[in-house]
Amino acid sequence: MSQIHNRDSFLDNIANKLGRPRQTEPIERPKLKHTCHHEVMAEFSTDELKDVLVNYTRTALGSQAIETTKAALTATLADVCKKYCTNEDNSTDTTQVPCETIVSADSRLLAIFDPEQLDTPEHIVHIWDTKLGYGPNIEVAERAKVGIVFAEQALAESGTMVLYSQPAQGRAISLLPEASIFVVPKSHLVARLTQATAVLHEKAKKGERLPSCVNFISGPSSTADIELIKVIGVHGPIYATYVIIDDM
């Protein structure tokens, strides 16, 4: 709140224009007659939420969901990246420039795998570097075939990954490359949007700094605006993989 300038005079002026005293006490929220938004899958265990997420991702989103462990994460990511960097005839074209991947610098992600282990002459791995500034990071993300990010939460009902924009994890990592890989701990799975926004609400109540942008991403970029025909790859990645860490 200390960063908001002239807040009191601004609100006082609005109250004066409305011809009433300024409201300074919190308003008691009315009780809702129905609370189905809290009841959907409320009794599900984390494993049951995972099953719903995996099934929805594979059947409705046209994406893949992979279950792995912390110990096997590096090998899993290497395998997924290799498939995205491989041509349709199952071969790599050595005459072309190396395939590039950009990885989030989120400390939680770097604590469970070393991106340098994915780096080979045919597969160049970059880590988002805040010291380089906006331009150089964007240029790498534009060239990259794959972007790897760490998800705050996963919504089982809609197959949605929740990403908080932060200096170590720029939005370009999940939006510019052709393929997106979302790494999410199983313990971060929740039922639906209700639970995701509740976390943000609690942060706001405590006065915590909120992310400048929250992205809710459900599979690859797609639209069905024209005659309800689904088209993938309209304004973002055309491939998406959810990597669920089963022992976190």
Buried (B, 14 or more C-beta within 10 A) or exposed (E): EEEEEEEEEEEEEEBEEEEEEEEEEEEEEEEEEEEEEEEBBEEBEBEBBBEBBBEBBBEEBBBBBBBBBBEBBBBBBBEBBBBBBBEEEEEBEEEEEBBBBBBBBBEBBBEBBEBEEBBBEBBBBBBBEEEEEEEEBBEBBEBBBBBBBBBBBBBBBBBBBBBBEBEBBBBBBBBBBBBBBBBBBBEBBBBBBBBBBEEBEEEEEEEEEEBEEBBBBBBBBBEEEEEEEEEBEEEBBBBBBBBBBBEB
